[in-house]
């Protein structure tokens, strides 16, 4: 960041970029998006992983009068971006689920009177009408929706909380909206714009999904550990290994460390914030070469020198795969995305769909058993709320472990009940005077210092804390932390409210014969159809060995690339003719395209000029295609090729 002063009333977007970020130019499509926003248009930007989404709203946010409201789903990402802005001398704040009422009011006041430029919030916050009314008082100049694919039920990561944004849009109708995402199919793009009410002047910008430096490959093996070891030994540099489950993450990290002698750690949502932050930071610095992770890892990570991303298990959509694989090679250097595929992986993907959408009979059976579990009689239960230990329920009634939670989720989407997982942290508020904290009779100095060092606002309101993080910082066990905090509560030093891990179920209909309960298409069949379509696309990607991997992905996202990537496993395969597959494929596609455009004769030189491959390789490819692919109807006449494809 430059030390000289900048007049934001007169500065250009490029001057803002240079002053605060030190960049001499924008990345592709950033400047167009910024210009659209500054001209007051509703705008959508589709910028594949590593495309620099945050600059698209941070630069115009500084130039616009007022405050930019940013809605994003991850608290960790919010905090990272706010810390980054503050380090550049830019006033920014965040409101998330870990804050008490007094802290929220103070943050709103700071934004109202303190010339703040950015306020980050989670979509769940918008469910509160009181909170929405508080936002009306702010001088909001731009509404930013990050990860906007979450608002579409056609998207791979639909989150109902994102629909709360519509309420905000209705009370701020004249504020332009900037919707950003890294992955969306053409139908999802259309749906997002429809839901957000984009008008005829709205603008859409898309950066190509093509990654010139990234090689996509599939390795077929029933010994995934052995293949993983082989790849890690032969591809140097930082790596991410994606797994489906937390247990597999832990086990693979131990295997890589103990058997391969590599530095590795693991990351999943079950770790504490402190553990996740510490492991991520060490991997970013290169202290760990390999991060083994679930899909909880990666969003907001900008490590440019990742050379390798390996998927031990494929995700349930190509959107997820593209985003995760795309974390390799952001520095533009050659990098690799490899999926390890065993014989039973396709059947496991199909099983994943079946488990996520149990049949109607099982859903109704689960509802009946839930009512029995809570002792709800016919005609009773409306608006009744119960603590719910799902594992105990499954054991007592012999339910299917993989299908019971999805069945409950479908009931919730159908309006029969609400299922609330209370994953909030424990809370602490210091009730004594600051000067009394370190009196000899209070004790527990190490714990109190860790509390004050790690959390702010403890004297003003309840603050969410993590016993596991405090244990790691102090060297105590979590049980000891619990005991010390309880003792300090009894002494009157603070108030400690331990977290409650048991979810709650609230019944929204009276119990009746399950056969009379309805499953709306939007809760089941439409969601099933979309999920089936996504998983089928993943299966096609895993089983198709004749089409360039990169072209398969581009086609899925509605983008056609004229040439093959020449880097994936398909392109580099060698048929019996001795040529690389990508030369054969590109020759074939060019000839078909020429015929479809009304060209029945094409010269060999025109093909050479277009494809820019070796002339002898192209001639060999055309001869091969004329014999081995007779349906193309190729006839070689000197330096000319006559096209007469067979039609049905």
N, C-alpha and C positions, 0 to 999 in steps of 0.2 A: 504494500500500500504506500502511495506517495505521501510525503510529509507536507506537501504544499496544500493550501486550502482550495476547496472546489465549491463553486457557486452552483448549487443544484437547480436553481431557478433558470439558469442559462446554459447548463451543461448538456452535451449530447450523450446519447447512450454509450458511444464508444469512449468518451472521456470518463464517464462513470466507471466503465469496465476497467479502463487503464488505471484510474485513481485508486479504486478500492481492491481490485483483484490483480492488477499488474499484467493483464493480458493485452496483447497488441491488436488482437482481432477476435471476432466472434466465431464460434463453430457454425457449421451448416444449419440453417433455418432459425438460429437464435435471433438474429437481427430482424428477420421478417416477423417473427412472433412478437418481439418487443414493439416494433412499429405498429402492429395491429392493435396491441393493448393500449398504447399511448394515444391511438386515434379513437379509442372508446368502443372498439368492437368486441363482442363475445368471440373468444378465440379458443381453438383446440389445437394442441401440439402433440404429435405422436413422434417421440424421440426415443429410438431404441436404446437399450442399456448403454450408459456411458455418454449419452448425448448432451449432457449438461442442462437438465431441466431447471434447476434452481436459478441459474442466471436469467432464465426467461421471465421470471417474476421479480427477482431481487433488483435487477437494474431498473425496470420501469417503476417498481415500488419506491425507489429512491427519488425518481423524477416526478412522480405524481404527488399532489398535495394530499395530506391525510395518511391513513394507515392501510397497509395491505393485510387482509385476513387470509391466512393460509390454513387449509384443512388437510390434515395428513393423518394416516392411521397409526403410525408407530411413535410411541413416546421417545424412544431412544433416538430416532431420526430427528424429531423435533428439537431435542436438547442439543444434538450435534450441530444442527444448522443455526440455532440461536447462539450457541457458544462461538461458532465460526463468525457470525455477523458481529457479535460483540467484540471479538478480537480485532475486527477491522474498524472499530469505532462507530458501529451502526447500532442504534437502539432497537432491541428486539426482545420479545417476551413470549412465554408459552403458558397455556392453561391446559392441564391434563388431569387424569383421574387421581393422581397422587397428591392433589392439593385440597386443602380445606377451604371453607367458605370465606374466611377472613383473607386468606392469601389470594383468592380469586378476586374479591372486591378490590384489594390493594393493587393487583395487576391491572384491572380495568381502569382504576383511577390513574395509574401511571401512564397507561396508553392514552387516556383522555387529556391529561394535563402535562405530560412529560415529553411531548414531541416524539413519541415512539413511531417507528416506521413499519414494524412487522409484528403481528400477533399470530402465533401458531396455536391451533386448537385441534382436538380430536373430534371426529364426527359424532361420537357418543354424547359429547357435551351439548350438542344442538337439540337433543331430545327434551331438554328442560326449557319450557316456555319462559320461565323467569330469566334464564341465562340469555335466551334469544332477545328478550326485551332489553337486557343490559347492553347488548351489542349495538342496539339501535342508536344509542347515545354517542357511539364512537364515530369519528369522521372517516368512515371506510371509503376508500377510493378504488379498491380492487379486491375481488373475491377469487382466490386461487384454490382449485380442487386438485390436489396431488393424488396420484394413483386413481384417476377418475374412472378406470374400468370397473372399480368396485361398486359403482352405482348401477351398473347394468346386469340384469339377471342373465343376459347372454354371455357375460364375461366369466372368465375362469375363476374369479375370486370375488364373487358378489357378496357384499356385506350390507345387510339391511340397515345398519346405522347410517350408511351414506344417504339413504332416502330422507334423513333429517335435513339435508342440505336444501331440499325443496321448500321447506318452511322458511328457511333463511332467505332464499331467493324471492319468495313472495313478499317479504317485508323490506327487502332491499332491491326493488325491481329495476332501478335505474343504474345500479352498480354493474360495470362490466365483469364478466366471468372469464377466467383463464383456466381451462381444463387440460391437465397434463397426464400422460401415461407413456410407458415404454413399450407396452405390448397390447395390441388390440387388433382383432380381425375387422374387415370392412363392415360387417353387420353390427359389431359392437360399437364402432365409431358412429354409425348412424343412430344407434339406440341411445348413446350417451348424449348426443346433440338434441335428440327428441326429448329425452327426460329433462334436460336442463333448460328446455325452451329456447334454444338458440334461434334467432330470427334470420331473416333473409340476408342481412348484412354480415352475419357471422363468418369468420374465416377459419380455414383448416390448413395446417401445415404438417407435412410428414417428411421425415428423414428416411432415407433408404434403410431397409433392414440388412442389406448386404454388408458383410464384414470381410473385406479383401484379405486380411491377415489371419483369419481364423479358419482352421481346418476342422470340419466335423467328420467324425468317424464312428463306426460301430465295430466292436470286437465281439465275436461270438465265442462263448466259452462257458463250460459248466464249472470251471475252476476260477472263480472271480478273484480270489485272493492271489492266486498265482499270476493271473494276467495283470492285476493291479501292481504287483511287485515288479513285473517285467516293464510296465510302462513307466513307473516311477524311477526305475534305474536308468532308463534310456532317454527320458525327457527331463532335463535339469530345470531348476527354477521353482518359484513359488507355485503351490497347487491347492486346489479345493477338491475334496472328495465328498459327493453328496450321497446320503443314505436316507432310507425311508423312515427308520425308527431310531429312537434315542439309544436303545440298547445296542443296536448295530453300530452307531456312531462311536460309542465308548469302546466296544470290542475291536473295531477296526483301527482306532487310534492306538490302542494297546498293541495290536498286531504289527502295525507299521513301526512303532517305537522299539518293541522287543525283538521282532524277527527281522526287520529290514534295517534297523539301526538309524532310522531317520528321526528328525525332530517333528513331532506331531502332537496336536491336541484336538479336543472335540468341543462342539458347540451345539446346544439345542435349547428350546424354550424352558426346559425344566431347571436350568441353572439359574443362580441368582444374578441380579444385574451386575454385581461386583465381579462375579466369576466370568460372566460373558464379556464385560468390558476389559478385564485383565487379559483374557485369552485372545480377544480380538486385537488388542493393542500390541501384544507380543508377536502375533502373526503379522500384523501390519509392519512391524519393525524388522521382521525377518528372524526373530528369535525362534520361532517355529516355522519350518518350511511348509508343513502340510496342515490344513484345517479340514477335519472330518466333521461334517455338519448335516443337520436336517435343513429343510427349507426355511427355518427360522433365521438362517444366516445369509447375509448378502445385501439386503436392501439398504441403500445408503452407503455401502462400502465402495470406496474409490481408490483401490490399490491398483496402480496402472500396470505393474509388472507380473501379474499372474500369468504363468506360461501354460498352465494345464488345469482343466476342469474335467473330473471323471464322475460319471453317474453310475454308482453300483446298482441303483434301482431308479427306473424312470418315473418322473412325476405323471400326473393324470392328464396333463394337457401340454400341447406344444408351446403355448404361451409361457408356462412355467419353465419348460426346458430351455427355450430360447433366452429367457431372462437370466437363468442360472448359468448356462453355458457362456453367455455373453459377458460374464465377469472376467473372462480370460482375454488378454491381449489389448487392454485399453490404451496401451502406449503405442499401438500400431505395429509392434513386432510380431513375428510369426508365433502363433499359439495354437493350442489344441483342445478340442472338446470331444471327449470320448465317452460313449455309452457302452457299458459291458452288458451283454445280453445272453442269458442262458436259455435252454430249451423250454423251460416252464414259465418264462417271463410273460409271454402273451396270455397264458391262462391265468396268471396272477393278476394281470391288469383287468381282465374280464371279471375276475372274482372281486376285485376292488369295486367295480360298478355294482355288482350284486349286493355286496355288503352295504354300500352307501344307500341303496334303494331296496330294502326288503319288501317282499310282496305285501299286498293289502291285508291278507289274512294275518300275517305276523304283526303288522302294525296294530290291528284291532285287538289281537291277543295281548300285545304289550299294554295297550290302554286298559284292558280288562284287569290285567295283573297289577297294574299301578293302582287302580281303584281298590282292589283287594288288599294290597300292601298297606294302604293308608286307611283301610276300613271305611271306605266311602260307599254308602248305600245308594240304591237307585233314586234319582231325583235330588240327590245331595251333592255337595262339593263345590258349588259355584263360588268363585273368588276365594276359596280356601287355600292357604299357603302351608307348605310342609318342607322341613329339612329332608333332603333326599340323598342317601348313601347308595349310589348306583351299583357299586360292587357288591354290597350286601343284598340288594334287590336281585341282582343277577344270580347270586349263589342260592338264595332262598327259593326262587321260583324256576331255577334251571333255565334261565334265558340264554340266548345266543350272545356271547360277548361282543362280537364284531358288528352285530346288527341292532343291538338294543338302543345305543345312543343315537344312531341315524334315525331309528323309528321315532324316538322322542322328538328329535329335531323336526321331522315331518309333521308330527302332531302340533308342534309349536307354530310352524308355518301355516297350518290349517286352522289355527285359531282355537284349538281345543284347550291348550294350556300354555304357560310360559315356563321356560327352563332357564334359570339364572345361575351361572357359575360365579360365585363370589371369590374372585381371585385377587381381591384387594389385599394390600399388605397390612401388617399391624400398624397401630398408630400410637404416637407419643406426643404429649405436650408437657413442657416444664412449668410447674406451678409455683415454684419458689423464686425468690429474687436471685439475680445473677450472682451477686456478691456472696450469697449463702451456699452456693454450689460446692465450693471447695473447703468448707469447714470440715474439720477432722472427723466429726461424728457422722457426716454424710457417707464418706467412703466411696468406693467404686470409681476412683478418679480416672482410671484407664478407660472405662466404658463411657463416662460422661464426656471425656475429651474426644473420643471417637464420634459420639453423637453430635457434638457441637461442630466438629470438623467436617462432618459429612452431610449435615442437614441444616437448612436455614428456616427461620420462622418458628422455632420451637417454643419461644416464649409467648407467641401471639396466638397460636392455633394448633390443632392436632396436625401432625405431619406423619406421612406414611414412611415406615422404616422397614428394614430387612434384618431379622435376627441373624441370618446366615452371613450377610455382609459384615455386620458388626463382629461376629465371631472370627471371621477371616482377618479383620483389621486388628483385633485385640489379642488373638491367640486363645480365647476362651472357646468352650463348646457352645452350641446353640442352646442346650439345656441350661448352662450356666448363665448365658445372657438372659434367658427367660426368667431365671430365678433372681438375678440382680435387679432387673426392671420391675419385677413384682415387689421385691423388697423396697425399692425406691418409691414405689407407689404407696406402700404402707407407711413409709416415713413422711409422706406428703411432699416429696421432692418433685415428683412428676406424676402424670396420669398415663397408664399404659393399657392399651386395649389390644389384646392379642388377636391375630387374624383368625377368621373362621373359614375353614376350607370346604365345608359341606354345602353343596348347591341347594337351591330351593326350587320347588315346583309350585306354581299357582294355577289352579284349575279355572278355566274361563268358560266352561259349560257345565251344566249339571250332568251327573252320570246317567247315561241311558244305554239302551241296547246298542252295542257297537255297530250293528248293521244299519242304524239310522244316521250314523256320523258320516260326514262327507269329506272326501279328500279333494280339494279344489285342484284343477289341472295345474295351476301356478305353483302349488305346493309339491306336486308329485310328478305327473306325467310330463309336463313341459320341462321341468328340471332334469328328469331322467333322460329325455330326448337330447337335451343339450350336452349332458355329461357323456352319454353314449357316443355322440358325435365327436366330442373331444378325445375320448379314449380310443375310438376307432382311428382317428388321425395319428395318434401316438403309435398304435399297432402298425398302421401302414408305413410309418417312418421306419420302424424297426425291421419290417419284413421286406421292404422294397430295396432290391439290390441292383436295379438297373438305371435308376435316376439319381443324378447328382444330389447329395444331401442338402447343400445350400439352396439349390433350386426347389427342392421339396418344401423347405421352410419358407422361402420367399413366396411360393405359390399359395401356401396356407394363409399368409398374411396379405394376399391379394396383390402381390408384386411379382412381375415377370422379369427375369434376368435373361438377356439374350444368350449369354455364354455360360458354360459350366464353370465351376470354381477351380477345377484342375488341382485340387488339394485334398478332397475327401477320399474315403476308402473306395467309393464307387468309381470316381474319376481316375484314380490311380490303379485300379484293377486292370489286368491285361488279358483280353480275350485271345483266342487261338491265333488270330491274325498277327499278334505281336504289337499292336498299337494300344496306347492308353485309352481307356473307355471314354474319357471326356472328348477326345478327338472324334471318335465315332459318333457320339451323341450329338455334338455340336454340328457336325456335317449333316447328320440326319435331320436335325431340327431346322437348319438353314434351308435345306432343300424343300422340306414340307412347307415352311413359311413362304418361300418363293412361289411355289405352286398355288398356295392359297391366295396369294396376291396377284394371280393371273399370269405368272411367268412360267411358260412351259419349257423354255430352253434357257440354260444358264451356263456361262463360261467357267472353265476351271480357274481362270485368272481372277474372276469376280469372287469366287469362293475363297481363294488364297488371300485376296485383298481384305475381305471381310473378317476372316477368322485369324489371319496372321500366324498360322501354323506353318511348319515346314511343308513345302510343295509336294515332296515325295510322300509324306505322311498323309496328306489330304487325298492324293491320288489313290494310295493304297486303301484308305478308308472308303472312298467311293466305289472302288472295285469290290471290296468286301460287302458293302451294302447292296450292290447290284445283284450279288449272288445269294447272300444269306438273308436278305430282307426283300424278297421278290414283290411283296405288296407295294413297295415304293415305285415299282415300274421304271427303274433307271436304265437308260440306254446311253452308253458312252460312244460319242461320235467325234473322234479326234480330240480337240480341246473343248468340246461342248458336251453337255449332259442334257438329254431330253427327259422330261418328267411326265409320267402318266400313271399316277398312283391308282391302285385298284379301289373302286368304291363299291359299297354294299348295295 
